[in-house]
Amino acid sequence: MRKVKLSSAYFGKEEADAVAQVLTTQVVNMGQEVKLFEEELREFFGRNDAQVTCVHSCTAALQLSVQASDISIGDEVLVPTFTFVSTFQAVRANGAVPVPCDVDLDDGFIDLNDAESRLTGKTKAIIPVLFAGCSSKIDKVYQFAKAHNLKVIEDAAHCFGDENIPNRDGIFCFSFDPIKNISCGDGGCVLTTHTEITERLKDMRLLGVIGDTERRFQGKRSWNSDVKELGWRLHMNNIAATIGRAQLAKFSEIKMLRQRNANMYLTGLASIPEIQLFPINSKTAVPHIFPIIVKNGRRDELQKYLADAGIETGIQYKPNHLLSYFDMGYALPNAEKLYSEILSLPVHPLVSEDDMVYIISNIQSFFRNT
Ligand SMILES: *Cc1c(COP(=O)(O)O)cnc(C)c1O
């Protein structure tokens, strides 16, 4: 029987050769590869006025961005409950409180009316998550933030390669984890036009040692530098960076395959009344996940039907306010409804056109025959 995995990396000989090459140099810590990857990413994002800081993961990118935004113990940060737990932990890692907010039912985006009702004197920031690559309401977040004097940090983990994403001044956190649009094994980056944020990130990722990034890029060590704030070992190393560079070099292929798969779903599932699709911009989005909403309480049944046909699906995500650590004692009805109806379908580059036809015809036959 055919087997289709929900998610996968997309590595080949290019990545293997790049890693072998770096290993033979014996220089695997943060150095030239990271410097080059940061430069190539900046060019890729098309923002000459922005800087890129590569770190160990998107979780690290978020955590350090929160710290660099001067958010600390006791401060509150508005976060949509419908996200990977990473967004919540990144806030908590700073001693701040992630305040779970409800989301809109059509796209999983943070519900700003709900967010407004959770403002207190301690609210310092908002972290919109561009869930499944849906970003059409982002301008409203910046207006909201301006009205309430909040910082904005964008969790753009689902958006790498969407040309609309860096078209504003902000702080964007991207993920290069094993299954994201490009992967370093593990990795992430912050893209921002705020130079004062970048300056702090560059030291913070290397234990707060002032100027360490520049010296490492020159192949030097920092023997007598000062440290002025809390820092972490959350930098990216040369092995991860060289994998990322190889992935970036073939991104047009990755983008084409992910978009082809997403467009096949958009066409193939459009006529099924029990399925609601997310409003992704099918021209610019490079979908990392492809969730659908299954109505009439049939999500679990469909998931089992597909599993029996060898098709793996997922439920992204369990809302964070339902996790013991982040439960604030209130319900968030839209997020809970989405959680009961959402289903992620395979969309990664290793899902072939044949696989796509197979998945879509299985979904169609489920609704036709059962
Ligand atoms: C993957 C993901 C993250 C975390 O990325 P890592 O690189 O795995 O730390 C954060 N937020 C969202 C929405 C994600 O999907």
PDBQT file of the ligand as one rigid body, heavy atoms in Angstrom, charges set to zero:
ROOT
HETATM    1  C1  LIG A 401       8.034  25.204  14.140  1.00  0.00    +0.000 C 
HETATM    2  C2  LIG A 401       7.418  26.351  14.851  1.00  0.00    +0.000 A 
HETATM    3  C3  LIG A 401       8.082  27.071  15.845  1.00  0.00    +0.000 A 
HETATM    4  C4  LIG A 401       9.392  26.641  16.428  1.00  0.00    +0.000 C 
HETATM    5  O1  LIG A 401      10.398  26.453  15.544  1.00  0.00    +0.000 OA
HETATM    6  P1  LIG A 401      11.695  25.643  15.991  1.00  0.00    +0.000 P 
HETATM    7  O2  LIG A 401      12.706  26.022  14.966  1.00  0.00    +0.000 OA
HETATM    8  O3  LIG A 401      11.316  24.191  15.939  1.00  0.00    +0.000 OA
HETATM    9  O4  LIG A 401      12.076  26.075  17.349  1.00  0.00    +0.000 OA
HETATM   10  C5  LIG A 401       7.472  28.176  16.386  1.00  0.00    +0.000 A 
HETATM   11  N1  LIG A 401       6.245  28.562  16.010  1.00  0.00    +0.000 NA
HETATM   12  C6  LIG A 401       5.560  27.886  15.078  1.00  0.00    +0.000 A 
HETATM   13  C7  LIG A 401       4.204  28.369  14.683  1.00  0.00    +0.000 C 
HETATM   14  C8  LIG A 401       6.109  26.752  14.475  1.00  0.00    +0.000 A 
HETATM   15  O5  LIG A 401       5.415  26.055  13.574  1.00  0.00    +0.000 OA
ENDROOT
TORSDOF 0
